[in-house]
């Protein structure tokens, strides 16, 4: 069976996953929780830092930050 050729988006998603694991997950202890908005804002910044402006729909308007 022939494997499809990875697209640029597939390669970007692999890099996103690897960078997220290295940048975020490696810095936490055994138990942690990340809110969806935190992950979306991190992913949006990751895309934009690499000059990728064609963002997935979930990253175009991440949830607003709430006052604490």
Rosetta constraint file for C-alpha pairs under 8 A:
AtomPair CA 6 CA 10 HARMONIC 5.75 0.50
AtomPair CA 6 CA 11 HARMONIC 6.66 0.50
AtomPair CA 7 CA 11 HARMONIC 6.39 0.50
AtomPair CA 8 CA 12 HARMONIC 6.09 0.50
AtomPair CA 9 CA 13 HARMONIC 6.13 0.50
AtomPair CA 10 CA 14 HARMONIC 6.35 0.50
AtomPair CA 11 CA 15 HARMONIC 6.31 0.50
AtomPair CA 12 CA 16 HARMONIC 5.99 0.50
AtomPair CA 13 CA 17 HARMONIC 6.12 0.50
AtomPair CA 14 CA 18 HARMONIC 6.25 0.50
AtomPair CA 15 CA 19 HARMONIC 5.98 0.50
AtomPair CA 16 CA 20 HARMONIC 5.97 0.50
AtomPair CA 16 CA 43 HARMONIC 7.34 0.50
AtomPair CA 16 CA 46 HARMONIC 7.30 0.50
AtomPair CA 17 CA 21 HARMONIC 6.18 0.50
AtomPair CA 18 CA 22 HARMONIC 6.24 0.50
AtomPair CA 19 CA 23 HARMONIC 5.77 0.50
AtomPair CA 20 CA 24 HARMONIC 5.49 0.50
AtomPair CA 20 CA 25 HARMONIC 6.86 0.50
AtomPair CA 20 CA 43 HARMONIC 7.99 0.50
AtomPair CA 21 CA 25 HARMONIC 4.81 0.50
AtomPair CA 21 CA 26 HARMONIC 6.23 0.50
AtomPair CA 22 CA 26 HARMONIC 5.46 0.50
AtomPair CA 22 CA 27 HARMONIC 7.99 0.50
AtomPair CA 23 CA 27 HARMONIC 7.06 0.50
AtomPair CA 24 CA 28 HARMONIC 7.11 0.50
AtomPair CA 28 CA 32 HARMONIC 6.70 0.50
AtomPair CA 34 CA 38 HARMONIC 6.54 0.50
AtomPair CA 34 CA 39 HARMONIC 6.92 0.50
AtomPair CA 35 CA 39 HARMONIC 6.67 0.50
AtomPair CA 36 CA 40 HARMONIC 6.17 0.50
AtomPair CA 37 CA 41 HARMONIC 6.06 0.50
AtomPair CA 37 CA 62 HARMONIC 6.29 0.50
AtomPair CA 37 CA 63 HARMONIC 5.53 0.50
AtomPair CA 37 CA 64 HARMONIC 7.81 0.50
AtomPair CA 38 CA 42 HARMONIC 6.18 0.50
AtomPair CA 39 CA 43 HARMONIC 6.10 0.50
AtomPair CA 40 CA 44 HARMONIC 6.04 0.50
AtomPair CA 40 CA 58 HARMONIC 7.40 0.50
AtomPair CA 40 CA 59 HARMONIC 6.01 0.50
AtomPair CA 40 CA 62 HARMONIC 6.10 0.50
AtomPair CA 41 CA 45 HARMONIC 6.22 0.50
AtomPair CA 41 CA 59 HARMONIC 7.31 0.50
AtomPair CA 41 CA 62 HARMONIC 6.29 0.50
AtomPair CA 42 CA 46 HARMONIC 6.20 0.50
AtomPair CA 43 CA 47 HARMONIC 6.30 0.50
AtomPair CA 43 CA 59 HARMONIC 7.35 0.50
AtomPair CA 44 CA 48 HARMONIC 6.26 0.50
AtomPair CA 44 CA 55 HARMONIC 7.50 0.50
AtomPair CA 44 CA 59 HARMONIC 5.53 0.50
AtomPair CA 44 CA 60 HARMONIC 7.70 0.50
AtomPair CA 45 CA 49 HARMONIC 5.95 0.50
AtomPair CA 46 CA 50 HARMONIC 6.55 0.50
AtomPair CA 47 CA 51 HARMONIC 6.54 0.50
AtomPair CA 47 CA 52 HARMONIC 5.15 0.50
AtomPair CA 47 CA 53 HARMONIC 7.04 0.50
AtomPair CA 47 CA 55 HARMONIC 7.24 0.50
AtomPair CA 48 CA 52 HARMONIC 5.40 0.50
AtomPair CA 48 CA 53 HARMONIC 6.11 0.50
AtomPair CA 55 CA 59 HARMONIC 6.04 0.50
AtomPair CA 55 CA 60 HARMONIC 6.12 0.50
AtomPair CA 56 CA 60 HARMONIC 6.71 0.50
AtomPair CA 57 CA 61 HARMONIC 7.75 0.50
AtomPair CA 58 CA 62 HARMONIC 6.71 0.50
